[in-house]
């Protein structure tokens, strides 16, 4: 058995898979800030009880966490200092001298403030040249002065990022040694370990973020492992990364930046997994929880990974599953601005106090309150009945804060909340598809998260998308995605050579060294040789371009000239696909070479059931009035998902309820249950059958 745990802003989701039987067990408990590990332990205990299992039956636990993400959002990381080459202490302030957004002339554009204020940035006298040779030896007196100053300022973490250290890390390593000697209490992050590749600003930014988060992440992991040990004894704990792979808890303490956005990464992997078993390769994942809405792109069955990502506006140079996040969740607060216009989010009621209907002290109207008023949620069946929703509290919150100020009815105000949050999500999906050259109409939507299936069908219809998939365990899908993931370690080295100037022996040796590091790491994690997969790729661009494309390469013991020719061709083909342009006459440059070391974990096997005929009538419960835009409130059938059988087909409007989620099937839509128990909602009526 294996357990996946996704700690969200409102709920902590737990899924256990039994590899012998294929059974899935799940639980959803309230997140417990500030002691998040308590919610994790509550969830483990609950899912073990449901499965009638003990911790001895569990091989390992995979944990996705929002701790790093929240620390960046709230700017509550550690007080951090930066040591860089003398004369370059403004690297974070200067950045790329770019304005965010689409308009270069926006006078009101602002970039996030550096995580390290300028007075805590110290330069040391040294210089490594662009060829990796030492131009000026390290002045250890200047290093000692810098460390002593940062110690006096009581920083908790130190980031070290020197010029061209990715080619020659000797100076950075010596500074790290001196930090240990002079200031042993400080957490130290070194750029040649965290992001050993070119681009000075991005490398410094990545290293600073790691230092900023490392104390917080380490304290949390240590408290969690201690709590697990006290209750269950030794537990194999693995942490999800933003890249879609897992690392050990010990590695996560050192590479804290890799854990940012780890929960959404699990959701994207789960979306790809369900796309594969349902036969869809072009997918948008729509993960709507209590706090945020995460959008992922699955192209040809693969979750897209980028090394040009940003966390809360700060650039990072680590592999990251390409996910866009907006502040649109069930707990997003609706409000009226000074002009009398209704807005939704990005502020959230979170887990505490939560939406008004939770009856936990929240008094502001949220998306969940709107869904309750419109009849889309069953007040006595939320979380399987564990939390009874108070409709009167939701009604009063919407009336007082929205309906009365706008001079409208509570129902119309609630419908307005749904329209606006759907529009916000539609815009977010556009960023991840249309703005990247994809036709959104060619995609299906995989809807999950506690609130995803409440909105996905209407959202898809607005965008011209014809199919929505609501997987089993939709409310806990990110936690299941953690169990789909393999162990993963990424290694990179900058080459920066024109492709016809690449030394084949040198580049083969580079791949070999990176491979050896990956094998050593996975073997230390007890992966057998047959469970280890090594993947090669290169970052390639036209000479003079600012950015590059990652191109997969065949792994070989002896690279030859034809392999480089094939690499250039693959790059030109990919450039043409993305930008409708390529030029075989341009000089192609190999910027970085990469090795991804993967430790394969057991596949999650879903039970397959033969299809049967029927309209699901036996799964119907007491009907109720539900509001739909364009038709108003109508009485609709309510289906219990656990009673629906593969092959059942029915028409909308309808609501499908389950313990941890609810799905809206709008008018002019059909819903069929496939052989794995997934809901396949077809929009537009009979033409889609």
N, C-alpha and C positions, 0 to 999 in steps of 0.2 A: 504494500500500500504506500501511497505517496500523498502528501498534503500540500496544497497551494494556498497561500494567504495573501490577500490584497487589502492593504490598509488604506481606505479612502478617507475623505474629509468628514463624511457622515457615518458610513457603515464600514465594518471590517468583514470581508467576504472570505469564506473558507470552503474549499472543495477537496474531497478525498477521493482518489481513484483506486479501485481494487484491481490490480493487474491480472489476478487469477480469474475473477468472475466478470470483469468489465463493468461492475456496478459503480455508480457515482453517488457519493453522499455529499451533502452541502449544509452550510449553516451561514447565517447572517446575524451579526451582533453589532451593537452600537460601538463606534470608535470611542476610545476613552482618553481624550486629551486631558492633562498633559502626560499621563502615564499610558502611552500607547500599547506597551507590552501587556498590560492587563487585559485589553480587548482581544489581543492575539491569543492569550492563554484561555480566555473565556470561549473564544471560537473553537480552539483545538479541543477543549473539553466537550463542547457541544457536539462537534462532528464525530468525535470518538464514541460518544454516547449513542448518537443516531445509528452509527455503523455497528454498534455492539462490538467495538474493537478496543485494543489497548495500544499504547505508544510503542510497545515491542513489535507490533505488526507493521509499523511505519518505517520504511527504508530511509526516507529523508523528507525534509520540509523545504519548500521554496517560498521565499518571502519577497513580495513587492511592497515598496513603501513610498509614501509621499513626504517623508521627513525632509529630505534634501530640497525637494520642490517647494515645500512650504517655507523653509528657511530662506530661500531665495526670494520668494514672493513677499514675505513679511520683513525681509532684511534683518533677520535675527540669527545670522551666522556668527562665527567667532571673530573677535577683534584680530585682524590680520595685518602683518607687515609684508613688504615686498623688497627683495634684494635683487638688483639688476646691475647691468654694466654702467659704469660712471658716465653720466651725460644722457642717460635714457630713462630717468625716473618718471618721465611724463608719458610713458608708453600707454598706460591705461586711459589717460586724459585725451591724448591725441587720437588714438584708435586708428580708424581708416579715414577720418575726416569726412564721414558720410552722414547725411541726414536720414533718419529712419523714414520708412514709408515710400510713397511713389513720387512725391514732389520734391525736387531738389531745392525749390525756392520757398519752402514753407518756413516762414520766420518763427513760427511757434513750435516747431518740431523740437523734441527733447530726447536725449539719450539717457539711459539709466546712469545714475551716479556710480562712479567706480566703487567697487567693494573695499578697496584700500584707499583711504584719503592720502593726498599727496605728501603730507608730513610724515607718513609712515612708509614712504617709498625711499629707499636708500641705495645710492650707487656705490659700487666698489671698483677699485682701480684694477682693470684687467682687460684683455681683448683677445678673442679668438677670431681669426679671419674667415672669409667665405670658403676657403679651402680646408678649413678645420685645423690649420696650423696656429700655434700660439704666437700672436703678434706682440702681446705684452703680458709678462708673467703676472700671476695673481699676487697682489699686494695684501698680505695677510693682516697687516695693521689696519688697513681700511675695512677689511672684513670684520675684524674684532671690534672696531668702532661702531660699525653698523649693527652688529648683533647686540652689543652692549646698550646702544640707544633703544633698540626695539624691546629689549628686556626691561629697561627703565620705564618704557611706555606701557608695559604690562600687556603686550600682545599675547594672544594665546596660540597663534599659528604664524608660520613664516613661509612665504612662497619664494622660491629662488628661480629666476629666469634670466639667463645671460644670453648675449648675442651668439648665435651659431653653436650653442651648446649641443644641439642635436647632432652635430658633426664631431664634436670633441667635448665630452661631458666632464673632463677632468677637473675644471675649475668649480663647476657646480657641486661635484662630489666632495671636494675639499671644503667648500663652504658648509655643506650639510654636516660634515664631520665636526667642524668648528662650532656649529650650532649645538650639536650634542655635547660638546665639551663645555661651552660657555653658558648655554641656556637649555639644559636637558629637559626642562618641563615643556618646552614649546613643541608643537606638532610641526613637522617640516615636510613641505612638498617641493619636489625638484622637477623642473620642466623636462629634463632629459629622460625622466621616468614616466611622467604623466602624459606628455604629448611630444614625443621626440621627432618632430618634423618642422619644416620651415613655416614661415609666417610669424614674425616676431610678436605682433599684437595678439593674434589668436592663441598662440602658445602661452603667452603670459596670462591672458584672460582665463584659459583653461586651468592653469596651475593655481592661480589665485582662487578660483571657485573651489577647487579641490581642497586647498588649505582652509578656506572659509567654512567648508562643510565638514571637514574631517573630524574635529573634536565632537561635534554634535552627533555625527553618524557613529563614531566609535563608542561614545557613551551609551547611545541607544542599543547598539548591537551587544555591548557587554551586559547591559541590564537585562536585555531579552534572553541572552544565552544563560545568564545566571538564574533568571526566573524559570527558564525551561529546565535547567539542571536541577534546581531545587524541587521542582514538581515531578519531573519525569526521568531524571538522570541524563546521561549523555545523549544528545540529539544531533543528527547530521543536519545542520542548518545551511542552506544556500540562499544567496541573495540575487534577485533579478537585476539585470543591467538594462540601461536604455537601448543597448544594441540588440536586445532580444535573446541574450544568452545569460547563463547564471555563473556566478563566481562564489567562492567560499566566503563565509562570514569574515574570516581573517583578511582576505583580499579586499573585501568591501570596506573594511576599516581604513585601509591604506588608499584605496582608489574610490573615495566617497563620491566624486563627481559622476562615476559610472552608474550610480543608483538613482540619479534624478530621472523622473518620468518612467520609472520601472514598471509601475502598475499599468499605465496606458500601453506600454510595449507588450505586456502580456495580453492585453485585449486585442492588439493587432495580430499577434500570433494565433490567438484563438479564432479570430475572424478568418485567417488564411486556412486554418485547419477545417473549419466548418464549410468554407468555400470548396475545399477539396472533396469532402464527402458528399456535398450536395451538387457538385458539378459546375460550379461557377468559379472562374479564374479572375474575373475583373470585378473587384469589390471595393466598396467604401465601408469602413467600420465606423459605426456610430455608437459611441460609448457615453451614455448620459447617466451620471450619478447624481449625488446630492449637491455637489459643488460645481462641477465642470462638465463640459462636453468635449470629448476627445475624438478627433477625426483621423483615421489612418487610410492609406491607399495600398491596396493589394493589386499588383500588376502582374498578370500571367501567373497568379497563384503565389506570388512572393511578396512579403512585406518589404517595402522599400527602405533601404538603409542609406543614410547620408553622413558625410564627415564634415558638412558645412552647416551645422545646426546652431541654434541659439537657445539658451535657457534664460527666460525672462529678459530677453534683450541682450544678454551677454554671449558673445560667440564662444563656441567650444570646438576643439579639434579632437573629438573622439567619435567612433561610430555610434550612430543614434538612429533608431527606427523613426522614419519621418512622420511625425504626428503633430497636428495643430490642435491647440487647446484654447477654448474660449470659456468665459465665465457664464455658462448657461447650464444649470442643473436644477434638480427638483427643489433645492433650497434657495435658488436665486430669487432675490427680493425684487418685487415690483414697486415702482414709485412714480410719482407725478412730478415733472420738473416745473420750473417757474412759468413756463409757457403753457402749462396745462396738458403737456404731452406725456403719454404713458411710456415708461421705460421698464426694462427688465434686466437686472444684473448690472455690473458683474459682482456686486456685493452678494454674499450668501449668508443665510441663517445658520449654515453648517449643522453640526450634530447638536450643538448646544448654543442657543436654546432651541434651534430648529424652526420649522414652519409653525405657524400659529396653531394648526390643527393637531400638532403633536401634544399640545397641552403641557409644554415644558417651560413656559414663560415667554415664548416667542409671540410678539404682537404685530409683526409686520407681515403683509401678504406675500406669498411665494408661489412658484409654479405648482408645487404640490397642492397648495390650497386651491388653486384654480382648477386643477384636475379633479379634486374632490367635489367642488361645487358643481362642475359640469357632469358629474356622474360617472367619470371614467375610473375612479377608484372606489373600491368597496370599503367603507369606513371600518367594518368589523373583520376585514380579512387582510389587513395590511401586515406584512411579515407573517402571514399565516394566522393572523389574529393575535399575535404577541403585542402589537401596539394598536390600540383602538384610536382611530382618528375622530376628532371632534369637529363635526361639520359646522356647528354654530360658531365656534371660534374662528374658523376659516371665513365664514360669512361676514362676521363682524369686522375682521381685519380688512377684507376687501372693500366692504361698505365704507368704513371710516377713512381709509387711506387712499382709496381709488374711486369707487363709484360716486360717493357724495361730492368730492372735489371736482369730478369730471361731469357731474349731472347725468349719470347713466345708471342702469340697473346693475346689480351685482353680477348677474349672469353675463351681461354684455362686457363688463369689466374683466371677468374671468376669461371670457373668450378672447378678449384683446390681449391678455397675458400670453395665451397659447399662440396667437398669431405672431406676436412680436418675438417670442423665444424661438419659434420655428423659423422666422426670417433671419434671426441672428445665426442660427445653426446652418441655414441654407447658405449664407454668406461665407461661413467658415468652410463648408464643403467646397464652395467655389474656389477658395484659395488653394485647396489641396488637389483640385482636378483641372478646372477650366484654365486657371492661371499657369498650370504646368503642362498645357497642351493636350489634355484629355477631354473627350466628350463625355460628360457626366451621364448622358442617356445610355451609354454602353455598359454602365455598371449596375450591379445589384447592391443593395444596402444590407449589411449585417447589423442588426440592432440589438444592443445589450446594455448592461447597466440597469440599475433599478428603475430608471425612468425612460430608457431608450425606446422600448417598444410602445410606450404611450404616444410618442411623437413621430416615429419613423415613417409610418405609412403616409400620413398627411404631408410630411416634409418631402418624401420621395415624390409624391404626386405633384407637388408644386414645382419640382425640378425636372419633371419628365422621366423619372426613373420608374421602371415597370415592375420591379421585383424587390420585395423585402423579405429577408430571412431572419426569423427570430429563433435562435438556437435553443436547445435544451439548456437549462440553467442560465438563461439570459441574464438574470440578476446577478449572477456570480461568475460571469464568463471570463473576466480578467484573471480571476484566481485559477480557473481551469487552464487559461493560456500559460500560466507559469509552469504547469506540468507538461505542456507541449514543448517547452523550450529545452534546448540542450545546454550543456556547459560551453562557455565560449571565452576565448582570450584573443585579443587583437594585438598584432605587433606591426610596427611600421618603421621604415628608414628612408630618409630623403636621398634621392640620387641626383635629380636635376641635371639630366643630360639629354641632348638631342638624340633621337632614337638611332641615328646612324653613327653616333659617337659612344654608344653604350658598350662597355667592355663586358663581353659575354661571361668571361670567367669571374669577373668581379660581381656581377649581378647574380650569378648562380650561387656564389659564396654568401651573398647577402641573404638570399632566400634560405639557404641552408642554415645560417646562424639563427634567423628568425624562427625557422621550423624547430630547431633544437630547443629553443626556449619554450615553444608551445608544447612540445612533447614532454619536456621535463615538468612543466606545470601540471599537465593533465595526468601524467603518471603519479605525481605526488597526490593527486586527488582520487587515486585508485581506479582510473580508467584503464581497461585492458587495451593492448595494441589494436585489436580489431574494433574497438569502440572509438578510436581516435581518427578524425578526418582533418586533413590539412588543405586549406584552400589558398590559392595564390591570386593576387590581383595587382594592378598598377594604376596609379593616378596619372592620367595622360592629358595633355593639352596641346594646342598649337602654340609655337614659340611666340611669346609676347602677350598671350592671354593672361588674365588675372586668375581665372578659375579653371578647374580641371574636371574630368569625368573619370570615375572608377571603372576599369575594364577588367573582367575576369580573364585569367590566364590558365592554360593547362600546366599542371604540375609535372615537371620533368627533371631528371637528374642531370641532363646536359642540354641547356638551352642553346639554340643555334640561330643563324641569321633568319631563317624562315619563320621562326617563332616571333621575332621582332616585326617582320613584315606583316604577319597575321595580327599582331597587336595593333599596329598602325591602321590596318584595314578595319578591325573591329571598332577602333576609336572613331574613324571617319563615319562608319555606318551608324554608330550611336549618336554622334554629333548631328548627322542628317536627320535621324529619327526625332531628336528632341528639338532641333532648331530649324529644320527644313533647309539646312545648308551644310556643306562640307567642302573641303578643298584638298585634294590629294597632292597639290603642288606646295602646300605650306609645310614647313618643318614641324614635325611632331616631336614633342618633348616628353620624356618619362620623368615625372616629378618625384613620386614616392613609389616604393614597392611595399606590399602588405602581405602578411600571412595571418589567416584566421585559423586558429586551432579549436576544433570542435570536439567535445566529448559527448558521444551519442547516448541519449537516455531512452528508456523503453517507450515505444509508441503508446499513446492513449487509444484504446480500442473501444469504439462505441458499439453498443448492441444494435443489431440490424433485425427489424421485424417485418414480416410479410405484410403487404398492403391488403386492406379489406375495404369493402364498399360501405357507404353510409354517410349520413349528413351530421353525425355527432349529436343527434337529438338527445341521446341518453346521457350526454355530458352537460346538458343545460341545467342551469340553476334558476333561481327566481329572477325574472327580467326586471329591468329598471329603466328609468328615464335617463337618457344620455344626450348631451348637447353636441350637435355637429354644425359647423358653419355652413350656411346655405339651406339647411333644413330645420334648424332649431332643435328643440328637445323632442326626442322620439323614444318610444319604448323599444328596447333592443334585447335580444337574447344574450345571456351571460353563460359562458362555457367554463367549466372546470378543466384546466389543461391536463391534469393527471388522468382524467377520464376519457380524453380524446384518444383515438386509436389511429395508427398509421393508415392512410387512405381516406380518412374522413374528409369531406369537403363541404363547406358551407359558404353562404354569401354574407357580405356586410349589409348594413351596419351590425357590428357585434363587438363584444368585449370578451377576451380570453383571460381568465384569472389564474394565477398560480401563487405559491406561497411567497415568492420573493420578487414578483414582477407582475405587470398586467400589460396586455397588448390590445391596441385599438385597431379594429378592422373597419375602415370607413365605408360609407355607402359606395356602390359601384366598384367594390373590390371583392375578391374571393380569397378564401383561406383554405389551404390543404395541409394535412399533416403528412410528412414524408416518412420513409421507412426507419429513420433514426429518431423520430419524434419531434423534428423541427417544424415550426410553422412557416409555410411558404405563402406569403401574401402577394397576390397578383393584383395590380392596380389597373383600373380602366374597364373592369367587367369582363364580359364573355370573350372579347377580342384577345385576351391574354390566356385563355384556358388552353 
